Amino acid sequence: MSATDETKKRFCIMCRMLFKLYRFVTRKEVGEDVACRRDAMRAVYNLMNQRRAAADTSELMHQVRDIVSAHIEVSEASDQAKERTRFDISGIDFGRLGQEFTRAKHKHLIMDNLRAVIEERLELTLKDNPLRIDFYERYERIIEAYNKEQDKALIEKTFSDLVRLSQELDEKQREWVREGFQNQQQMTVFEMLFKDTLTPAEIRKVKSVCIEMVAAIEERLAQMIHWTEKEETRSQVWTIVRDEAYKLPESSYPDDVLDGCIKEIYDYFYSKDLAA
């Protein structure tokens, strides 16, 4: 049922129609055999539509390992052999992971589970930083190719592409640590303001402004309830963004540019709180 998106969609629609019709009959009226078939279909339907959450790539890779392992018949091996085949979560061996995947019998099921994990990861990422849209677009291209043709080689390539995509996404999400920020929000604001023409001194100044701006916004938001719903509180947040933005290097952020920056940063916090 997970062979393609269209097959999965059609199956789920038919199941919902079936479940709706079953509300008007009793188990006794349809018979035990038919009722058991319905229960089996509901179990499959629920499994196909469950959501998988992944806090970071380490957790995701544990899930990938479990997903693959769950579909591979494993025979007993010596302790030495087990040691050689252990997955290193801190530095995933994609070649080994791909080999494990090729041994699996139910590749479509593995792919469906893996996609659910990555889609959840992308959803969380885009809430934190809408500038990561390029990762989502890359994911869509991978899945589009997967849906067009699903021979053995392409399925295995898609699996590898998805795992690598997730690892690269996680590396990008951890970039704020390397850049000296205290959280992802500061990194997001910095990326909104960054220009290739900035000098090293200006970059340091912009980073400092981003840290102070986000800290000021978060401090004020902690004192508010549903700030997006009131004109007064929205105005207060806008004022914080504007006042902090005016600390940016004037030569690189003239007034005609600064207005757009202020709006983009304000919209980011507004949308982020609405989605929370």
Secondary structure, DSSP 4 states (H G I P E B T S, - for coil): --SSHHHHHHHHHHHHHHHHHHTTS-HHHH-HHHHHHHHHHHHHHHHHH-----SSHHHHHHHHHHHHHHTS------HHHHHHT---GGG--HHHHHHHHHH-S-HHHHHHHHHHHHHHHHHHHHHH-GGGHHHHHHHHHHHHHHHH---HHHHHHHHHHHHHHHHHHHHHHTHHHHTT-SSHHHHHHHHHH--TT--HHHHHHHHHHHHHHHHHHHHHHTT-SSGGG-HHHHHHHHHHHHHHHTTS-TTTS-HHHHHHHHHHHHHHHHHHHHH-
